Amino acid sequence: MLTVNDNQYSTEVADETMPSSVETKVESSNKTDKRFEKILSVEWLGQTLASLCWIGSVFVYGITSSGDWLQLCAASSWLLANIASAMPAKNH
């Protein structure tokens, strides 16, 4: 129900009266907001930048041994883990 108090609008909706489509949109919006908050956090940006620099350094110095390939795999895994952590979790 929409109520008007002192020229300020507020929504007061009982859980049982809210359509499921509205609940889904609200949940989706909250998940998106949380994902952007995580992406913009210093920790996430720092780790992602560090993994990208590590990947770049492997190519700058060249891939000349199996250790270089391991370095590239480690840096790529770190980057993928950071990207995956920013993705929304699947609810089962």
PDB file as gemmi writes it, atoms N, CA and C in Angstrom:
CRYST1    1.000    1.000    1.000  90.00  90.00  90.00 P 1                      
ATOM      1  N   MET A   1       0.845  -1.153   0.000  1.00  0.00           N  
ATOM      2  CA  MET A   1       0.000   0.000   0.000  1.00  0.00           C  
ATOM      3  C   MET A   1       0.895   1.222   0.000  1.00  0.00           C  
ATOM      4  N   LEU A   2       0.531   2.231  -0.759  1.00  0.00           N  
ATOM      5  CA  LEU A   2       1.267   3.485  -0.833  1.00  0.00           C  
ATOM      6  C   LEU A   2       0.611   4.468   0.121  1.00  0.00           C  
ATOM      7  N   THR A   3       1.418   5.016   1.013  1.00  0.00           N  
ATOM      8  CA  THR A   3       0.867   5.975   1.971  1.00  0.00           C  
ATOM      9  C   THR A   3       1.560   7.309   1.800  1.00  0.00           C  
ATOM     10  N   VAL A   4       0.832   8.379   2.118  1.00  0.00           N  
ATOM     11  CA  VAL A   4       1.386   9.723   2.020  1.00  0.00           C  
ATOM     12  C   VAL A   4       1.428  10.300   3.428  1.00  0.00           C  
ATOM     13  N   ASN A   5       2.614  10.683   3.873  1.00  0.00           N  
ATOM     14  CA  ASN A   5       2.784  11.279   5.190  1.00  0.00           C  
ATOM     15  C   ASN A   5       3.575  12.562   5.052  1.00  0.00           C  
ATOM     16  N   ASP A   6       2.962  13.696   5.367  1.00  0.00           N  
ATOM     17  CA  ASP A   6       3.645  14.990   5.332  1.00  0.00           C  
ATOM     18  C   ASP A   6       4.339  15.229   3.997  1.00  0.00           C  
ATOM     19  N   ASN A   7       3.641  14.997   2.911  1.00  0.00           N  
ATOM     20  CA  ASN A   7       4.154  15.209   1.556  1.00  0.00           C  
ATOM     21  C   ASN A   7       5.369  14.341   1.231  1.00  0.00           C  
ATOM     22  N   GLN A   8       5.618  13.302   1.967  1.00  0.00           N  
ATOM     23  CA  GLN A   8       6.693  12.358   1.656  1.00  0.00           C  
ATOM     24  C   GLN A   8       6.041  11.033   1.296  1.00  0.00           C  
ATOM     25  N   TYR A   9       6.541  10.445   0.247  1.00  0.00           N  
ATOM     26  CA  TYR A   9       5.989   9.172  -0.186  1.00  0.00           C  
ATOM     27  C   TYR A   9       6.804   8.047   0.403  1.00  0.00           C  
ATOM     28  N   SER A  10       6.123   7.046   0.884  1.00  0.00           N  
ATOM     29  CA  SER A  10       6.813   5.856   1.362  1.00  0.00           C  
ATOM     30  C   SER A  10       5.981   4.652   0.954  1.00  0.00           C  
ATOM     31  N   THR A  11       6.656   3.578   0.740  1.00  0.00           N  
ATOM     32  CA  THR A  11       5.934   2.369   0.370  1.00  0.00           C  
ATOM     33  C   THR A  11       5.972   1.418   1.546  1.00  0.00           C  
ATOM     34  N   GLU A  12       4.837   0.924   1.866  1.00  0.00           N  
ATOM     35  CA  GLU A  12       4.716  -0.071   2.910  1.00  0.00           C  
ATOM     36  C   GLU A  12       3.936  -1.219   2.307  1.00  0.00           C  
ATOM     37  N   VAL A  13       4.634  -2.258   1.936  1.00  0.00           N  
ATOM     38  CA  VAL A  13       3.997  -3.373   1.256  1.00  0.00           C  
ATOM     39  C   VAL A  13       4.186  -4.613   2.107  1.00  0.00           C  
ATOM     40  N   ALA A  14       3.111  -5.244   2.418  1.00  0.00           N  
ATOM     41  CA  ALA A  14       3.193  -6.502   3.153  1.00  0.00           C  
ATOM     42  C   ALA A  14       3.758  -7.562   2.231  1.00  0.00           C  
ATOM     43  N   ASP A  15       4.533  -8.483   2.799  1.00  0.00           N  
ATOM     44  CA  ASP A  15       5.188  -9.509   1.990  1.00  0.00           C  
ATOM     45  C   ASP A  15       4.197 -10.322   1.174  1.00  0.00           C  
ATOM     46  N   GLU A  16       3.029 -10.610   1.745  1.00  0.00           N  
ATOM     47  CA  GLU A  16       2.085 -11.455   1.040  1.00  0.00           C  
ATOM     48  C   GLU A  16       1.365 -10.722  -0.089  1.00  0.00           C  
ATOM     49  N   THR A  17       1.419  -9.390  -0.115  1.00  0.00           N  
ATOM     50  CA  THR A  17       0.740  -8.659  -1.178  1.00  0.00           C  
ATOM     51  C   THR A  17       1.671  -8.276  -2.322  1.00  0.00           C  
ATOM     52  N   MET A  18       2.971  -8.460  -2.157  1.00  0.00           N  
ATOM     53  CA  MET A  18       3.911  -8.080  -3.198  1.00  0.00           C  
ATOM     54  C   MET A  18       3.952  -9.165  -4.275  1.00  0.00           C  
ATOM     55  N   PRO A  19       3.718  -8.792  -5.509  1.00  0.00           N  
ATOM     56  CA  PRO A  19       3.782  -9.780  -6.592  1.00  0.00           C  
ATOM     57  C   PRO A  19       5.195 -10.360  -6.700  1.00  0.00           C  
ATOM     58  N   SER A  20       5.266 -11.612  -7.103  1.00  0.00           N  
ATOM     59  CA  SER A  20       6.566 -12.274  -7.189  1.00  0.00           C  
ATOM     60  C   SER A  20       7.471 -11.609  -8.219  1.00  0.00           C  
ATOM     61  N   SER A  21       6.893 -11.005  -9.267  1.00  0.00           N  
ATOM     62  CA  SER A  21       7.723 -10.339 -10.272  1.00  0.00           C  
ATOM     63  C   SER A  21       8.422  -9.129  -9.670  1.00  0.00           C  
ATOM     64  N   VAL A  22       7.766  -8.428  -8.761  1.00  0.00           N  
ATOM     65  CA  VAL A  22       8.387  -7.283  -8.092  1.00  0.00           C  
ATOM     66  C   VAL A  22       9.494  -7.765  -7.175  1.00  0.00           C  
ATOM     67  N   GLU A  23       9.235  -8.860  -6.436  1.00  0.00           N  
ATOM     68  CA  GLU A  23      10.255  -9.416  -5.555  1.00  0.00           C  
ATOM     69  C   GLU A  23      11.480  -9.827  -6.343  1.00  0.00           C  
ATOM     70  N   THR A  24      11.270 -10.436  -7.502  1.00  0.00           N  
ATOM     71  CA  THR A  24      12.380 -10.879  -8.344  1.00  0.00           C  
ATOM     72  C   THR A  24      13.196  -9.692  -8.823  1.00  0.00           C  
ATOM     73  N   LYS A  25      12.523  -8.618  -9.233  1.00  0.00           N  
ATOM     74  CA  LYS A  25      13.237  -7.423  -9.693  1.00  0.00           C  
ATOM     75  C   LYS A  25      14.031  -6.792  -8.564  1.00  0.00           C  
ATOM     76  N   VAL A  26      13.467  -6.756  -7.375  1.00  0.00           N  
ATOM     77  CA  VAL A  26      14.161  -6.183  -6.222  1.00  0.00           C  
ATOM     78  C   VAL A  26      15.386  -7.024  -5.888  1.00  0.00           C  
ATOM     79  N   GLU A  27      15.231  -8.345  -5.857  1.00  0.00           N  
ATOM     80  CA  GLU A  27      16.358  -9.229  -5.574  1.00  0.00           C  
ATOM     81  C   GLU A  27      17.437  -9.080  -6.634  1.00  0.00           C  
ATOM     82  N   SER A  28      17.039  -9.002  -7.898  1.00  0.00           N  
ATOM     83  CA  SER A  28      17.990  -8.853  -8.992  1.00  0.00           C  
ATOM     84  C   SER A  28      18.744  -7.541  -8.871  1.00  0.00           C  
ATOM     85  N   SER A  29      18.035  -6.488  -8.528  1.00  0.00           N  
ATOM     86  CA  SER A  29      18.664  -5.180  -8.360  1.00  0.00           C  
ATOM     87  C   SER A  29      19.659  -5.210  -7.207  1.00  0.00           C  
ATOM     88  N   ASN A  30      19.296  -5.856  -6.108  1.00  0.00           N  
ATOM     89  CA  ASN A  30      20.197  -5.960  -4.959  1.00  0.00           C  
ATOM     90  C   ASN A  30      21.453  -6.745  -5.312  1.00  0.00           C  
ATOM     91  N   LYS A  31      21.298  -7.818  -6.073  1.00  0.00           N  
ATOM     92  CA  LYS A  31      22.452  -8.620  -6.477  1.00  0.00           C  
ATOM     93  C   LYS A  31      23.378  -7.811  -7.380  1.00  0.00           C  
ATOM     94  N   THR A  32      22.791  -7.044  -8.290  1.00  0.00           N  
ATOM     95  CA  THR A  32      23.588  -6.215  -9.192  1.00  0.00           C  
ATOM     96  C   THR A  32      24.342  -5.156  -8.408  1.00  0.00           C  
ATOM     97  N   ASP A  33      23.666  -4.526  -7.454  1.00  0.00           N  
ATOM     98  CA  ASP A  33      24.315  -3.508  -6.635  1.00  0.00           C  
ATOM     99  C   ASP A  33      25.483  -4.101  -5.850  1.00  0.00           C  
ATOM    100  N   LYS A  34      25.268  -5.281  -5.273  1.00  0.00           N  
ATOM    101  CA  LYS A  34      26.338  -5.927  -4.497  1.00  0.00           C  
ATOM    102  C   LYS A  34      27.511  -6.310  -5.397  1.00  0.00           C  
ATOM    103  N   ARG A  35      27.215  -6.726  -6.632  1.00  0.00           N  
ATOM    104  CA  ARG A  35      28.281  -7.107  -7.561  1.00  0.00           C  
ATOM    105  C   ARG A  35      29.120  -5.881  -7.913  1.00  0.00           C  
ATOM    106  N   PHE A  36      28.465  -4.756  -8.180  1.00  0.00           N  
ATOM    107  CA  PHE A  36      29.212  -3.540  -8.508  1.00  0.00           C  
ATOM    108  C   PHE A  36      30.006  -3.032  -7.313  1.00  0.00           C  
ATOM    109  N   GLU A  37      29.443  -3.176  -6.117  1.00  0.00           N  
ATOM    110  CA  GLU A  37      30.184  -2.792  -4.914  1.00  0.00           C  
ATOM    111  C   GLU A  37      31.456  -3.618  -4.794  1.00  0.00           C  
ATOM    112  N   LYS A  38      31.353  -4.913  -5.077  1.00  0.00           N  
ATOM    113  CA  LYS A  38      32.521  -5.789  -4.988  1.00  0.00           C  
ATOM    114  C   LYS A  38      33.553  -5.421  -6.046  1.00  0.00           C  
ATOM    115  N   ILE A  39      33.098  -5.180  -7.271  1.00  0.00           N  
ATOM    116  CA  ILE A  39      34.019  -4.843  -8.358  1.00  0.00           C  
ATOM    117  C   ILE A  39      34.736  -3.528  -8.073  1.00  0.00           C  
ATOM    118  N   LEU A  40      34.065  -2.599  -7.446  1.00  0.00           N  
ATOM    119  CA  LEU A  40      34.669  -1.307  -7.160  1.00  0.00           C  
ATOM    120  C   LEU A  40      35.457  -1.282  -5.853  1.00  0.00           C  
ATOM    121  N   SER A  41      35.525  -2.410  -5.156  1.00  0.00           N  
ATOM    122  CA  SER A  41      36.283  -2.443  -3.903  1.00  0.00           C  
ATOM    123  C   SER A  41      37.784  -2.443  -4.202  1.00  0.00           C  
ATOM    124  N   VAL A  42      38.541  -1.874  -3.286  1.00  0.00           N  
ATOM    125  CA  VAL A  42      39.992  -1.786  -3.450  1.00  0.00           C  
ATOM    126  C   VAL A  42      40.603  -3.182  -3.539  1.00  0.00           C  
ATOM    127  N   GLU A  43      40.106  -4.109  -2.745  1.00  0.00           N  
ATOM    128  CA  GLU A  43      40.655  -5.469  -2.732  1.00  0.00           C  
ATOM    129  C   GLU A  43      40.493  -6.150  -4.088  1.00  0.00           C  
ATOM    130  N   TRP A  44      39.279  -6.072  -4.639  1.00  0.00           N  
ATOM    131  CA  TRP A  44      39.017  -6.748  -5.909  1.00  0.00           C  
ATOM    132  C   TRP A  44      39.805  -6.097  -7.037  1.00  0.00           C  
ATOM    133  N   LEU A  45      39.792  -4.763  -7.084  1.00  0.00           N  
ATOM    134  CA  LEU A  45      40.526  -4.067  -8.138  1.00  0.00           C  
ATOM    135  C   LEU A  45      42.029  -4.329  -8.030  1.00  0.00           C  
ATOM    136  N   GLY A  46      42.549  -4.331  -6.813  1.00  0.00           N  
ATOM    137  CA  GLY A  46      43.979  -4.583  -6.619  1.00  0.00           C  
ATOM    138  C   GLY A  46      44.386  -5.971  -7.068  1.00  0.00           C  
ATOM    139  N   GLN A  47      43.616  -6.970  -6.698  1.00  0.00           N  
ATOM    140  CA  GLN A  47      43.951  -8.333  -7.096  1.00  0.00           C  
ATOM    141  C   GLN A  47      43.817  -8.531  -8.605  1.00  0.00           C  
ATOM    142  N   THR A  48      42.796  -7.941  -9.185  1.00  0.00           N  
ATOM    143  CA  THR A  48      42.610  -8.073 -10.628  1.00  0.00           C  
ATOM    144  C   THR A  48      43.742  -7.382 -11.381  1.00  0.00           C  
ATOM    145  N   LEU A  49      44.115  -6.194 -10.946  1.00  0.00           N  
ATOM    146  CA  LEU A  49      45.229  -5.483 -11.574  1.00  0.00           C  
ATOM    147  C   LEU A  49      46.541  -6.257 -11.417  1.00  0.00           C  
ATOM    148  N   ALA A  50      46.758  -6.816 -10.235  1.00  0.00           N  
ATOM    149  CA  ALA A  50      47.976  -7.593 -10.001  1.00  0.00           C  
ATOM    150  C   ALA A  50      48.040  -8.816 -10.917  1.00  0.00           C  
ATOM    151  N   SER A  51      46.912  -9.501 -11.090  1.00  0.00           N  
ATOM    152  CA  SER A  51      46.921 -10.683 -11.955  1.00  0.00           C  
ATOM    153  C   SER A  51      47.136 -10.294 -13.414  1.00  0.00           C  
ATOM    154  N   LEU A  52      46.566  -9.163 -13.834  1.00  0.00           N  
ATOM    155  CA  LEU A  52      46.784  -8.698 -15.209  1.00  0.00           C  
ATOM    156  C   LEU A  52      48.248  -8.304 -15.434  1.00  0.00           C  
ATOM    157  N   CYS A  53      48.850  -7.660 -14.442  1.00  0.00           N  
ATOM    158  CA  CYS A  53      50.275  -7.308 -14.552  1.00  0.00           C  
ATOM    159  C   CYS A  53      51.137  -8.568 -14.618  1.00  0.00           C  
ATOM    160  N   TRP A  54      50.787  -9.562 -13.838  1.00  0.00           N  
ATOM    161  CA  TRP A  54      51.539 -10.818 -13.838  1.00  0.00           C  
ATOM    162  C   TRP A  54      51.447 -11.473 -15.213  1.00  0.00           C  
ATOM    163  N   ILE A  55      50.247 -11.502 -15.784  1.00  0.00           N  
ATOM    164  CA  ILE A  55      50.066 -12.065 -17.124  1.00  0.00           C  
ATOM    165  C   ILE A  55      50.898 -11.277 -18.130  1.00  0.00           C  
ATOM    166  N   GLY A  56      50.826  -9.961 -18.046  1.00  0.00           N  
ATOM    167  CA  GLY A  56      51.596  -9.122 -18.959  1.00  0.00           C  
ATOM    168  C   GLY A  56      53.090  -9.343 -18.847  1.00  0.00           C  
ATOM    169  N   SER A  57      53.580  -9.526 -17.619  1.00  0.00           N  
ATOM    170  CA  SER A  57      55.020  -9.728 -17.441  1.00  0.00           C  
ATOM    171  C   SER A  57      55.506 -11.029 -18.072  1.00  0.00           C  
ATOM    172  N   VAL A  58      54.647 -12.034 -18.068  1.00  0.00           N  
ATOM    173  CA  VAL A  58      55.027 -13.306 -18.700  1.00  0.00           C  
ATOM    174  C   VAL A  58      55.258 -13.087 -20.192  1.00  0.00           C  
ATOM    175  N   PHE A  59      54.404 -12.303 -20.814  1.00  0.00           N  
ATOM    176  CA  PHE A  59      54.561 -12.055 -22.247  1.00  0.00           C  
ATOM    177  C   PHE A  59      55.718 -11.101 -22.544  1.00  0.00           C  
ATOM    178  N   VAL A  60      55.950 -10.130 -21.660  1.00  0.00           N  
ATOM    179  CA  VAL A  60      57.053  -9.188 -21.862  1.00  0.00           C  
ATOM    180  C   VAL A  60      58.399  -9.911 -21.787  1.00  0.00           C  
ATOM    181  N   TYR A  61      58.541 -10.785 -20.794  1.00  0.00           N  
ATOM    182  CA  TYR A  61      59.807 -11.496 -20.620  1.00  0.00           C  
ATOM    183  C   TYR A  61      59.911 -12.731 -21.507  1.00  0.00           C  
ATOM    184  N   GLY A  62      58.795 -13.158 -22.059  1.00  0.00           N  
ATOM    185  CA  GLY A  62      58.814 -14.289 -22.982  1.00  0.00           C  
ATOM    186  C   GLY A  62      58.542 -15.611 -22.290  1.00  0.00           C  
ATOM    187  N   ILE A  63      58.007 -16.505 -23.065  1.00  0.00           N  
ATOM    188  CA  ILE A  63      57.723 -17.853 -22.568  1.00  0.00           C  
ATOM    189  C   ILE A  63      58.799 -18.760 -23.140  1.00  0.00           C  
ATOM    190  N   THR A  64      59.793 -19.037 -22.303  1.00  0.00           N  
ATOM    191  CA  THR A  64      60.937 -19.812 -22.777  1.00  0.00           C  
ATOM    192  C   THR A  64      61.092 -21.153 -22.073  1.00  0.00           C  
ATOM    193  N   SER A  65      60.298 -21.381 -21.036  1.00  0.00           N  
ATOM    194  CA  SER A  65      60.436 -22.649 -20.308  1.00  0.00           C  
ATOM    195  C   SER A  65      59.078 -23.088 -19.777  1.00  0.00           C  
ATOM    196  N   SER A  66      59.047 -24.297 -19.237  1.00  0.00           N  
ATOM    197  CA  SER A  66      57.794 -24.809 -18.677  1.00  0.00           C  
ATOM    198  C   SER A  66      57.388 -23.992 -17.447  1.00  0.00           C  
ATOM    199  N   GLY A  67      58.348 -23.421 -16.734  1.00  0.00           N  
ATOM    200  CA  GLY A  67      58.037 -22.572 -15.590  1.00  0.00           C  
ATOM    201  C   GLY A  67      57.269 -21.324 -15.999  1.00  0.00           C  
ATOM    202  N   ASP A  68      57.586 -20.799 -17.181  1.00  0.00           N  
ATOM    203  CA  ASP A  68      56.863 -19.634 -17.684  1.00  0.00           C  
ATOM    204  C   ASP A  68      55.401 -19.974 -17.962  1.00  0.00           C  
ATOM    205  N   TRP A  69      55.175 -21.168 -18.485  1.00  0.00           N  
ATOM    206  CA  TRP A  69      53.809 -21.610 -18.726  1.00  0.00           C  
ATOM    207  C   TRP A  69      53.049 -21.767 -17.415  1.00  0.00           C  
ATOM    208  N   LEU A  70      53.741 -22.277 -16.390  1.00  0.00           N  
ATOM    209  CA  LEU A  70      53.105 -22.411 -15.083  1.00  0.00           C  
ATOM    210  C   LEU A  70      52.758 -21.034 -14.511  1.00  0.00           C  
ATOM    211  N   GLN A  71      53.656 -20.071 -14.687  1.00  0.00           N  
ATOM    212  CA  GLN A  71      53.388 -18.705 -14.235  1.00  0.00           C  
ATOM    213  C   GLN A  71      52.148 -18.143 -14.943  1.00  0.00           C  
ATOM    214  N   LEU A  72      52.057 -18.367 -16.235  1.00  0.00           N  
ATOM    215  CA  LEU A  72      50.919 -17.888 -17.006  1.00  0.00           C  
ATOM    216  C   LEU A  72      49.627 -18.555 -16.545  1.00  0.00           C  
ATOM    217  N   CYS A  73      49.679 -19.852 -16.299  1.00  0.00           N  
ATOM    218  CA  CYS A  73      48.496 -20.573 -15.808  1.00  0.00           C  
ATOM    219  C   CYS A  73      48.072 -20.057 -14.433  1.00  0.00           C  
ATOM    220  N   ALA A  74      49.039 -19.824 -13.545  1.00  0.00           N  
ATOM    221  CA  ALA A  74      48.723 -19.335 -12.200  1.00  0.00           C  
ATOM    222  C   ALA A  74      48.089 -17.948 -12.263  1.00  0.00           C  
ATOM    223  N   ALA A  75      48.675 -17.055 -13.053  1.00  0.00           N  
ATOM    224  CA  ALA A  75      48.144 -15.700 -13.169  1.00  0.00           C  
ATOM    225  C   ALA A  75      46.760 -15.701 -13.807  1.00  0.00           C  
ATOM    226  N   SER A  76      46.569 -16.548 -14.815  1.00  0.00           N  
ATOM    227  CA  SER A  76      45.260 -16.636 -15.480  1.00  0.00           C  
ATOM    228  C   SER A  76      44.209 -17.204 -14.539  1.00  0.00           C  
ATOM    229  N   SER A  77      44.592 -18.189 -13.743  1.00  0.00           N  
ATOM    230  CA  SER A  77      43.667 -18.768 -12.765  1.00  0.00           C  
ATOM    231  C   SER A  77      43.258 -17.733 -11.730  1.00  0.00           C  
ATOM    232  N   TRP A  78      44.208 -16.939 -11.293  1.00  0.00           N  
ATOM    233  CA  TRP A  78      43.932 -15.886 -10.327  1.00  0.00           C  
ATOM    234  C   TRP A  78      42.943 -14.873 -10.914  1.00  0.00           C  
ATOM    235  N   LEU A  79      43.163 -14.486 -12.170  1.00  0.00           N  
ATOM    236  CA  LEU A  79      42.261 -13.547 -12.831  1.00  0.00           C  
ATOM    237  C   LEU A  79      40.858 -14.143 -12.969  1.00  0.00           C  
ATOM    238  N   LEU A  80      40.768 -15.384 -13.402  1.00  0.00           N  
ATOM    239  CA  LEU A  80      39.462 -16.028 -13.554  1.00  0.00           C  
ATOM    240  C   LEU A  80      38.736 -16.156 -12.218  1.00  0.00           C  
ATOM    241  N   ALA A  81      39.486 -16.441 -11.148  1.00  0.00           N  
ATOM    242  CA  ALA A  81      38.876 -16.536  -9.823  1.00  0.00           C  
ATOM    243  C   ALA A  81      38.318 -15.183  -9.391  1.00  0.00           C  
ATOM    244  N   ASN A  82      39.033 -14.109  -9.692  1.00  0.00           N  
ATOM    245  CA  ASN A  82      38.533 -12.772  -9.353  1.00  0.00           C  
ATOM    246  C   ASN A  82      37.271 -12.443 -10.132  1.00  0.00           C  
ATOM    247  N   ILE A  83      37.266 -12.787 -11.401  1.00  0.00           N  
ATOM    248  CA  ILE A  83      36.081 -12.515 -12.227  1.00  0.00           C  
ATOM    249  C   ILE A  83      34.898 -13.348 -11.731  1.00  0.00           C  
ATOM    250  N   ALA A  84      35.150 -14.614 -11.414  1.00  0.00           N  
ATOM    251  CA  ALA A  84      34.087 -15.494 -10.936  1.00  0.00           C  
ATOM    252  C   ALA A  84      33.528 -15.008  -9.602  1.00  0.00           C  
ATOM    253  N   SER A  85      34.368 -14.432  -8.760  1.00  0.00           N  
ATOM    254  CA  SER A  85      33.885 -13.959  -7.465  1.00  0.00           C  
ATOM    255  C   SER A  85      32.951 -12.769  -7.604  1.00  0.00           C  
ATOM    256  N   ALA A  86      33.010 -12.080  -8.718  1.00  0.00           N  
ATOM    257  CA  ALA A  86      32.126 -10.937  -8.943  1.00  0.00           C  
ATOM    258  C   ALA A  86      30.820 -11.338  -9.627  1.00  0.00           C  
ATOM    259  N   MET A  87      30.738 -12.565 -10.090  1.00  0.00           N  
ATOM    260  CA  MET A  87      29.526 -13.038 -10.750  1.00  0.00           C  
ATOM    261  C   MET A  87      28.482 -13.404  -9.690  1.00  0.00           C  
ATOM    262  N   PRO A  88      27.203 -13.264 -10.044  1.00  0.00           N  
ATOM    263  CA  PRO A  88      26.164 -13.619  -9.078  1.00  0.00           C  
ATOM    264  C   PRO A  88      26.156 -15.108  -8.816  1.00  0.00           C  
ATOM    265  N   ALA A  89      25.886 -15.452  -7.571  1.00  0.00           N  
ATOM    266  CA  ALA A  89      25.811 -16.865  -7.191  1.00  0.00           C  
ATOM    267  C   ALA A  89      24.500 -17.454  -7.694  1.00  0.00           C  
ATOM    268  N   LYS A  90      24.551 -18.698  -8.102  1.00  0.00           N  
ATOM    269  CA  LYS A  90      23.334 -19.384  -8.534  1.00  0.00           C  
ATOM    270  C   LYS A  90      22.632 -19.946  -7.310  1.00  0.00           C  
ATOM    271  N   ASN A  91      21.353 -19.639  -7.177  1.00  0.00           N  
ATOM    272  CA  ASN A  91      20.558 -20.169  -6.069  1.00  0.00           C  
ATOM    273  C   ASN A  91      19.826 -21.402  -6.549  1.00  0.00           C  
ATOM    274  N   HIS A  92      20.047 -22.498  -5.854  1.00  0.00           N  
ATOM    275  CA  HIS A  92      19.372 -23.747  -6.232  1.00  0.00           C  
ATOM    276  C   HIS A  92      18.316 -24.060  -5.231  1.00  0.00           C  
TER     277      HIS A  92                                                      
END                                                                             
